[in-house]
Amino acid sequence: MGNGNRPTPEFRREAVRLALTSGRTRREIAEDLGIGLSTLTRWLGQERDVREPSEVPVDLHAELKRLRRENAVLKQERDILKKAAAFFAREGSR
């Protein structure tokens, strides 16, 4: 690569794939491919930035609403279990 040509997208993807899956160090991969270590590290960071947003829920308001409903149900279940435990404790002492 070191001849001044810009790497193709396929070359970048393959370099990132090698860095993530080969078990070799980034330095070894960069040297084998003829690119700088900082270049490979930057490509890996860009790949990570591209992947992360897909993990974020699209509609945070809807997710918050769902979690609040779930939390209310869990609190009701907890209260029922507390009352049942107290009831059976009283029944067992008779």
C-alpha positions in Angstrom: 0.0 0.0 0.0 2.8 2.5 0.8 2.9 3.8 -2.8 0.5 6.7 -2.2 -2.6 5.0 -3.6 -5.7 5.3 -1.6 -7.0 2.0 -0.3 -10.2 0.6 -1.7 -13.2 0.1 0.6 -12.7 -3.7 0.1 -9.1 -3.4 1.3 -10.2 -1.4 4.4 -12.9 -3.9 5.2 -10.5 -6.9 4.9 -7.9 -5.1 7.0 -10.5 -4.5 9.8 -11.8 -8.1 9.5 -8.2 -9.4 9.9 -7.6 -7.2 12.9 -10.8 -8.4 14.6 -10.6 -12.1 13.8 -7.1 -13.2 13.1 -5.7 -13.2 16.6 -2.6 -11.4 15.4 -1.5 -8.0 16.7 -2.5 -4.9 14.9 1.1 -4.0 14.3 1.7 -7.4 12.5 -1.3 -6.9 10.3 -0.4 -3.3 9.5 3.1 -4.3 8.5 1.9 -7.2 6.4 -0.6 -5.0 4.6 1.9 -2.1 4.2 -0.2 0.5 6.1 0.6 2.4 9.3 -0.5 1.1 12.7 -2.3 4.4 13.3 -4.2 4.0 10.0 -5.4 0.5 11.0 -6.4 1.7 14.4 -8.3 4.6 12.9 -10.2 2.2 10.6 -11.1 0.0 13.5 -12.4 3.0 15.4 -14.5 4.1 12.4 -15.9 0.6 12.1 -16.9 0.6 15.8 -18.5 4.0 15.4 -20.6 2.8 12.5 -21.8 -0.3 14.4 -22.7 1.3 17.7 -25.7 3.5 16.7 -27.6 0.5 15.6 -27.6 -0.8 19.2 -29.3 2.4 20.5 -33.1 2.1 20.7 -34.7 4.2 17.9 -37.6 5.5 20.0 -36.3 6.3 23.5 -39.6 7.7 24.6 -41.4 4.4 23.8 -38.7 2.4 25.5 -39.0 4.6 28.7 -42.7 4.1 28.7 -42.4 0.3 28.4 -39.9 0.2 31.2 -42.0 2.3 33.5 -45.0 -0.1 32.8 -42.8 -3.1 33.5 -41.5 -1.5 36.7 -45.1 -0.9 37.9 -46.0 -4.5 37.3 -42.9 -5.8 39.1 -43.7 -3.6 42.1 -47.2 -5.0 42.2 -45.9 -8.5 42.1 -43.4 -7.8 44.9 -46.2 -6.3 47.1 -48.4 -9.4 46.5 -45.5 -11.7 47.5 -44.8 -9.7 50.6 -48.5 -9.9 51.7 -48.6 -13.6 50.9 -45.4 -14.2 53.0 -46.9 -12.3 55.9 -50.2 -14.2 55.6 -48.5 -17.6 55.6 -46.2 -16.6 58.5 -49.3 -15.8 60.6 -51.0 -19.0 59.5 -48.0 -21.1 60.4 -47.8 -19.8 63.9 -51.4 -20.9 64.7 
